[in-house]
Amino acid sequence: MCDAIYIHIPFCVKKCGYCDFLSFSCEEKSKADRSEYVEKLIEEIKLYPKLKYDTVYFGGGTPSLLEVEEIKQILETLSINNGAEITLEVNPQTVDMQKLEGFKKIGINRLSIGIQSFNDEKLKVLGRIHNKKIALKTYNDARKAGFKNLSIDLMFATPNQTIKELEEDLDIVEKLSPEHISIYSLIWEEGTKFMDLLDSGKLNSLDNDLEAKMYELIIDRLKKIGYLHYEISNFAKKGYQGRHNSKYWKNVEYIGVGLGASGYYKGIRYKNEVGLSNYYKKIDIAEKPLMEEEQVSDKDRIENYYILGLRLLNEGIETEDNIYFKKIKELHRKGYLKNEEGRYKLTSKGLMFANDVFVEIME
């Protein structure tokens, strides 16, 4: 059963230096361009069967750049279960109290606020358009608007970050008490402005040992204040685990719509066109704007089950006598996995070397 949809909104006020997601700044696209995109997006949704959705996720880019009415038009195209989780990613600089109240009124019930840091110096380095004051105001305004399910995004291991600076971010998180926290280490992606600055020596990456200490600090601190560490980079209060992203980690099918969006439907993983011209041309002839399609083989399905499932730290995976069984047993012997009631889960050691564990499974 497919009951999840991801909706990609590629517009940003300004593209951050570390970002390799498919997005472009509003300077390149006018409000009319954004309206046209919404119209095409709605047409794309109509190319799929009218499924009943349990989770809806607006990602980007910066979905909160769209007008409330435009988000409403998209939602009205969908058939949505009562009690569905409907998430909108928000950049603090792009919303005010009126807009937040509007999002709440049309049915958005979960916000993912891209704060990244509460340190103004770090925000400048990252190229974010907001500052600490705006981030706190957006969070507090969201509460006043009636949102009872807030997630905040944070980054660590940013250039020259210290343990003290990370602790200061976590102090603020404790005071705010969001229902959910996604916290990622900075990844230096090829083709980004950050990678160019790294190559030229204008930015430096953190030492691996310091990054590991930061991750351990985050885990210990958030657990102490009542958060469940349920996925490698995600923490939640009880009952507030992200339902939409958990579907990815459970390797279930979902629809992906929008420029460059990926999806997994009827045993096929696909990726949409990444150029607006080709995306629009295909939709204009009532054709799904697919750029790549791949039938998922049994081997890929099992491999994805193991790799994605191990990300869910409290659920883990079951295994059976197949080509991966020896690999799982060897990882268990080396102390990277533990076996609890027949399910294999990452140990603390495995968590620190998760990428190595995943590579070993795939080899």
N, C-alpha and C positions, 0 to 999 in steps of 0.2 A: 504493500500500500504506500502510495506517495502522497504525503500530506504536509510538505514543507516547500516554501518558495523563497528564493533569494532574488532580490531586485536591486540591480546595480545602477547607481546614479553617479556618473563620472565627473561631475562638476566640482571644482574647488575654488575658493577665493584665490589661493596661491598654493602651488605644489611644494610640499616640504622636501628638503634636500635628501632625506633618507628614504623617501617613498618610491617604490617600484610598482605600485598598483596602477591600473589603467585609469588615469584621470587627467584633466587639464583645467587650467585656471579660467575663471570667469572673464578675464580680460580677452580670452580667445573666443568666448561664446557669449552672446547677448541673451537677455531674458526671453526674447522671441525664439532663439535657438533652443533654450531649455524647454519652452512650451512645446515646440515641435518634437523634441525628444520624448516628452511625456506622452504625446499622442501616438508616436511610433511604438513606445513601450507597451501601451495599452493594446495596440493592435497585435503585438507579439504575444501577449498573454492570451489573447483570444485564439491564437493558433494551437494552443494546448487544450486538451479536454477540460471541462469545468470540474476540476478536482475540489475536494473540500479540504481546506488548509487548517492545520493545527498550529503551525508557526509561519510567520511572515517576517522577513528580515530585510530592511532597507539599508544597504551598505554602499560604500563608495571609495573614493570621492567623499563628497559631503552632502548627503541626502537632505539635511536641514536647510540647505540653500533653496530648495524648492518651496513654492508657496504652499500654505496649508491646503488650499483648494486643490492644488495639483496632486498632493499626497492623497487627498480624499478621493479624487477621480480614480486613482490607481486602486485604492482599497475597494471602491464600489464595483470594480471590474471582477473582483475575486469573490469566491464563495468561502466564507470563513466560519469555522466552528465557534460556538459559544465557548468562552474560556480560552480561546487561542492566545498564544504569546505573539504580540505584534511589536517588533523592535525597530527603532529608528536611530541610526547613528547621528550624533550631534557634534558640531564644532561650536565651542562656546561663543565665538565671535559672531555667529550667524543667527542667533536667536535672542528674542527678548521675551518679557513676560506674556505679552499678547500672543506671540507665536507659539510659545509653550502651551498656553491654555488652549489654543486652537488645535494643536496636535493631540492633546488629551481628549478634547471634545469629539474628534473624528474617529477615535478608537485606538490610537497609539497607547499602549499600556506599559511599555518598557523603553527606556532611553539608554543608549550606550554613549557616554560623554567622553570625547577624545581629549583628555586633559594632558596626558603624557608626563607632565611634571608641574610641581607647584613652585619651582624655582625660576624666577624671571630670567636669570642669566642662561640657564639651560634651555628655556623656551626660545630664546633668541638664537642660540646655536642650532637648535632643531628646526628653526624657520617657522615656528608656530605663530599665528597671527594674534593670539590672545596672550594675556598675562595672568598672573596668579589671582589678582582681584576679579578679573572677568570670569575666570574658571569658577571661583567660589560663588560669585553672584549667580551664574548659570545653574550651578548645582542647587543653591538655596531657592532660586526661582522655580526650578523644576519641582521641588518639594511643595512650595506654595501653590503651584498649579495642580497639585493633587497626585503626582506620580509616586507610587509606592514601590516601584521596582526600578531602581537606578543602578546602572553599571558604570564604572569609570575605567578608562584605559590609562595605564601608566607605562613608562619605559624606564629601564635601568641599564647600567653599563654604557651610559652616554659619554661622550668625550670629556675626560678629566673629572668625571663624577667621583665624589668621595663617599665613604661609608656614612659620614655625618650628614651629607646632603640627602642620601637615601633615607636615613632615619628621620630626617625632617619631613620628607614626603609621607612616610608611613605614620608619623605623628598626626598629620592632617587627615589622612585616611581614617585613622581611629576616631577622630572627632566627628568626621562627616558620617561615618557608619553606613556606607552604601550597601545595598543588598548583594552586590556582585563586583568583583574586581578582576580585570584582565591585566596582567603585568608581564611585559615582554622585554627581553634584552635586545638592545639595538643590533640589528643585522645589517652588515655592510653589503649592500646589493650591487652587483655589476650594473653599470649604466646609469647610476644615480649620481647626483651632485656630490653626495657624501663620499662615494668611492673615488671620485676625481680628487677631492680634497685630501683623502687618505693617501692616495698615490703620490700626490705632490708634497706630502709632509705637512700640510696646513692643519690637518686634524690627526689625532692619534687614537687608536683603539685601546681599550683597557686591557691590562694583563689578565690572562685567563684565570689565574688563581684569585684575583680580586673579584672578577665577575662571579666565580663560584661562591665566594664568601658572601657576596651581595644576595645571590639567590637563596643561600641557606638562611641568611638574615630575614629575607622576605617571608620564607616559609615558616620559620619559627615565630616571627612577630605576628603574622596574620592568624596562625593557628591559636596563639595565646589569646587573641581578642575575639575568638569564636568563629573564625571562618573555616569552612571545609575546603581542603585542597583537593578538588575533585578531578582536575585535569592539569597537565604539566604547567600551563601558564594561567590557570583560572582558579579563582577562589570564590566561595559563595556562602552566604548564611544558609541555614537549613531550609530546604524547600525552594531555593532561588537559583539553583543551577541553571545555566542557559539552556533552554529546551531546544532551541534551533540548532546551535552549534553541536550540541550533544548528538543530534541526528547524524551529523557528518562523521563524528567519531565512532558511532555505532554502524557506520557504513551502510546506511539506508538511503533509498533514492530520494531525490529532491529535484524540483524544477529551478533552473537558473535563467533569469531573463535580464535583458539589458546589454549594453555594449560590453563585449569581452567576458560576459558572465559564463561561468561553468555550471554544468548540471549533470545529473545522473538519473536517467529515466529509461525504464523498460530494458534494463541490462546494458545500456549504452552510456558511456561518459562522453560529454560533448563540451565544446567551447564555442562561444559566439564570435562573430566577426569583431575585429578590434578597430576597424576604420568606420567612421560614421557613414560615409558614402555607401560602402558595401552593405552595411547594416540596414540602412534605409531602403536601398534598392530591393533587397530580398523581401523586406516586409511589405513594400509597395506591390509586390506580385503575390502576396499572401503565402510567402515561403518562409519557413523558420530560418533565421539569420545565422545558420551554423557554419563555422569555419573548420572545425575538426570533430570527427566522431570516431569512437573506438568501442567495439564490442568487448565487454569485460569478460575475460576468460576465467575459467575455474581457478587457475593458478593466481591470477591477479586478484580475484575476489577473496581468496583465502589469505593471500599476502596482505591485502588491505585490511582485512578483519583483524589480523594479528597486530599490524603496525598502528592502526587507528585505535583499536581496542585497548592496547597497552597505555595509550594516553589517558584513558579513564582510570585514574589511580585506584579508586575504591571498587571498581567492577572487574577490570582486567579481562582475561580471555580464558576460554576453555580450549583445550587442544585435543587432537586425536592422532591416530597413527597415520601420518601423512609425511610428505617430504620435509616439513618444517619441524616435526616432532623432535628429531635429534638436536636441531638448533636450539629449540626452547629448553630442552633438558640440559644442554651444555651451558646456556646462559644462566640457568638455575644453579648449576654446579659452581659456576664462577661467582655467584652472589649478586648477579644483576636482576634476577627474578626470584620471587618467592611463591610458594604454592599454598594457597589458603582455601580449604574446602574444595579442592579440585580446580581452582581458577588461578592462573598465573598472573602476577602483578609485579610492577617495578618495585624494587627495593630502593632504599635511600641512595645506595651506590648506583643502581640502575637509572634512577632519576637524574643524577648528575652526569651520566654518560648515555642519556636516552638516544641521541642521534647515532652513537656507535652501536647501540643495541639494535636499532632499526636497520642500519646498514648490514649488520651481521645476519639478520633475518632474511633480507633481500638477496644476499649473495648466494 
